[in-house]
Structures are given as structure tokens and as C-alpha cells.
Amino acid sequence: MPKYSVKKPFTILVAVILVLVLGFVSLTGIQTDLLPAMNLPYLMVITTYPGASPEQVEADVTKPLENALSTLNGVKNVTSQSNENYSLLFLEYQDDTDMDSAMVKASTAVNQLGDALPDMASTPTLMEISPDMMATQYIAVDYDGMDIYELSDYVSENVLPRLERVDGVASVSTTGLVEKVGADHARPGKDRRCQRQAAGQGQ
């Protein structure tokens, strides 16, 4: 190799330049992510039910959703949390499940519930869980003397705008905020939580 380099200096120079150019192009085109792209077999279902206790949320929202979603094809496990004013369901699928198709089937199952959910409950929101959704910081907000509606307005009007103006913050998302619709059914008090887990089998 040394002898060849001496005899063919121009060829070696061209080869070195090509390597440098390719390296520069690769470096400028590479994407930097906090986490690698992964297809996680999980779906999350969020439903708000303003003014409802954890027991009401469990009976009127969580249970019907569990019954509708746990029998979907590919569902491995369903974990639920019934909290004051809202319900959370986590659907775990088989590893080889097509999550785009699973999202469509879950959305169809939720829509078929129709009037089975309370009128005051919001339309269930389905979200596919991915590493890009993972927040770098979680903040819980509480304010003495405020009910769920007043606290939701306070967060939307005061907390969110300030967080969004912080340098380096790309986005701010919330969960648990509710809007007053019709009669005020707020029930101030300490948040209580009921948790239950149901195993789902694919058909």
C-alpha cells in the first residue's frame, strides 16, 4: 500500500476526498433523536367524566370500555385506572400486531358503544404510545379552594402560556382538564383512585 500511494498519489488524493465528502454528507443528513424509532404495541384510551367519583367512572365508563376493547384481536392485556373525573385504559397488544390496523379497530369498537356511555362523558380519545410521546418533565397542578373546573381554567389561562414561553420547550400537553357543560356537578375533594386490571384474549 505505501508503494502504491507513492506511485499513484493522485488516485489516493481522489479517494481521500471522496471519503471526506461522503462522511460530510452522512453527518449532515443524519437525524438525532433522543430515542430510536420503535413500534410499541400499546394504545391509551382517555375519557373525561366531569363531576364523577372514581366509583362512577369505574361503573359507567371504564367497565363498558374494557368489555368492548378487551376482546379485540391481538389484545394481550387491558389495564385501567378509574380516577375522579376521568378514566384511563392501557391496551397491550401482541408484539407482531399492526398498530395502525389496531387503532382503527379500537376506534370502531369505541364508536359502537354509542349511548352506552354517560351523556356528560367526553368522546374517548385513543392515542398510540411511542417513545416520541414521552415527556421530559411531568408537572401536577393543585390549588387550594378551586374545584376541577376552576383549576382547569387556571391551568389553561395561566400555567400553560407560561410553560410554552420557556426557552427550549417544544410542546406542552395536558390531561385531566375539563370544561363546564350544563349544570355544575363538581365535587371538590381529594382525588381518589381505583385501579383494576382485566386480561384480554384475542379472538
C-alpha positions in Angstrom: 0.0 0.0 0.0 2.7 2.6 0.8 4.4 1.8 -2.6 1.1 2.2 -4.4 0.4 5.5 -2.6 3.8 6.8 -3.8 3.3 5.6 -7.4 -0.4 6.8 -7.5 -0.7 10.0 -5.4 -3.5 11.4 -7.5 -5.6 8.3 -7.1 -5.1 8.3 -3.3 -5.9 12.0 -3.1 -9.2 11.5 -5.0 -10.1 8.5 -2.8 -9.5 10.6 0.4 -11.6 13.5 -1.0 -14.4 11.1 -1.8 -14.3 9.6 1.7 -14.4 13.1 3.3 -17.3 14.2 1.1 -19.3 11.1 1.8 -18.6 11.5 5.5 -19.8 15.1 5.5 -23.0 14.3 3.6 -23.8 11.4 6.0 -23.1 13.6 9.0 -25.3 16.5 7.8 -28.1 14.1 6.8 -28.3 12.0 10.0 -31.2 12.6 12.3 -30.6 12.9 16.0 -33.3 11.5 18.3 -33.5 11.1 22.0 -34.7 7.5 21.5 -34.6 5.2 18.4 -37.8 4.6 16.4 -39.7 1.8 17.9 -43.2 0.4 17.3 -44.6 -0.2 20.8 -47.7 -2.4 20.9 -49.7 -0.1 23.3 -52.8 2.1 23.0 -54.1 4.5 25.5 -57.8 5.5 25.9 -58.6 8.7 27.8 -62.2 9.6 28.7 -63.2 12.6 30.9 -66.4 12.4 33.0 -66.7 15.8 34.9 -68.0 15.6 38.4 -67.9 11.8 38.6 -66.4 9.9 41.5 -63.9 7.1 40.8 -66.7 4.6 41.5 -69.0 6.2 39.0 -66.2 6.4 36.4 -65.4 2.7 37.0 -69.0 1.6 36.5 -70.2 4.0 33.8 -67.1 4.5 31.7 -64.2 2.1 32.4 -66.1 -1.1 32.6 -68.0 -0.6 29.3 -64.8 0.3 27.5 -63.0 -2.7 29.0 -65.7 -5.0 27.8 -65.6 -3.5 24.3 -61.8 -3.4 23.9 -60.5 -6.5 25.7 -61.9 -8.9 23.1 -60.3 -7.2 20.1 -58.0 -9.3 18.0 -54.4 -9.1 19.2 -55.1 -7.5 22.6 -52.9 -9.2 25.2 -53.8 -7.3 28.3 -56.0 -4.3 29.4 -55.1 -2.2 32.4 -57.4 0.5 33.6 -57.4 3.4 36.1 -60.6 5.0 37.3 -60.0 8.4 38.8 -62.1 11.3 39.8 -63.4 13.0 36.6 -61.6 10.7 34.1 -60.7 7.2 33.0 -57.5 5.8 31.6 -57.2 2.5 29.7 -53.9 1.0 28.5 -54.2 -1.7 25.9 -51.2 -4.1 25.4 -51.1 -5.9 22.1 -49.1 -8.9 20.8 -45.6 -7.8 19.6 -46.3 -8.5 15.9 -49.6 -6.5 15.8 -50.0 -3.9 13.1 -50.7 -0.9 15.3 -52.3 1.2 12.5 -54.9 -1.5 12.0 -55.3 -1.9 15.8 -56.0 1.8 16.1 -58.8 1.6 13.5 -60.4 -1.5 15.2 -60.2 0.1 18.6 -61.8 3.3 17.3 -64.6 1.3 15.7 -65.2 -0.6 18.9 -65.4 2.7 20.9 -67.8 4.3 18.4 -70.1 1.3 18.6 -70.6 1.9 22.3 -72.8 4.8 21.3 -75.3 5.7 24.1 -73.7 3.2 26.5 -71.5 6.0 27.9 -73.0 8.8 30.0 -74.0 12.0 28.3 -71.6 14.0 30.4 -68.7 11.8 29.4 -66.5 13.0 26.6 -65.8 11.0 23.5 -63.0 8.6 24.3 -59.6 9.7 22.9 -57.3 7.0 21.5 -53.5 7.5 21.4 -50.8 5.2 20.2 -48.0 5.1 22.7 -44.5 5.8 21.2 -41.1 6.9 22.6 -41.6 10.3 21.0 -44.6 10.9 23.3 -42.5 10.6 26.4 -42.3 13.9 28.1 -39.0 15.0 29.7 -40.9 16.5 32.6 -44.3 16.0 34.3 -46.0 18.7 36.4 -49.0 18.2 38.6 -51.1 21.3 39.5 -53.3 21.8 42.5 -54.7 24.9 44.0 -56.4 25.1 47.4 -60.0 26.3 47.2 -60.5 25.5 43.5 -62.8 22.8 42.1 -62.0 20.8 39.0 -63.5 23.4 36.6 -61.7 26.4 38.2 -58.5 24.6 38.3 -58.8 23.6 34.6 -59.4 27.2 33.7 -56.5 28.3 35.8 -54.1 25.9 34.1 -55.3 26.8 30.6 -55.1 30.5 31.1 -52.1 30.9 33.4 -49.9 27.8 33.6 -49.8 26.6 30.0 -48.9 30.0 28.4 -46.0 30.5 30.8 -44.6 27.0 30.2 -44.9 27.4 26.4 -42.8 30.6 26.6 -39.9 28.9 28.4 -36.8 28.7 26.1 -36.2 25.1 24.9 -39.8 23.9 25.4 -41.0 22.3 22.2 -44.6 21.5 23.3 -46.8 21.3 26.3 -49.7 18.8 26.6 -52.3 18.3 29.3 -54.5 15.6 30.6 -57.4 15.7 33.1 -58.6 19.2 32.1 -62.4 19.5 31.9 -64.9 22.1 30.6 -68.1 23.0 32.3 -71.1 21.8 30.3 -74.6 22.4 31.6 -75.1 22.0 35.3 -72.2 22.2 37.7 -71.6 18.7 39.1 -68.1 19.5 40.5 -67.2 17.6 43.6 -64.3 19.3 45.4 -62.1 17.0 47.5 -59.1 14.9 47.5 -58.5 12.8 44.4 -59.1 9.2 45.0 -58.1 6.3 42.7 -59.4 2.9 41.9 -57.4 0.5 39.8 -58.3 -2.7 38.2 -56.8 -5.0 35.6 -58.5 -7.3 33.2 -56.9 -9.8 30.9 -58.0 -9.7 27.3 -57.8 -12.6 24.8 -57.7 -12.2 21.1 -60.4 -13.8 19.0 
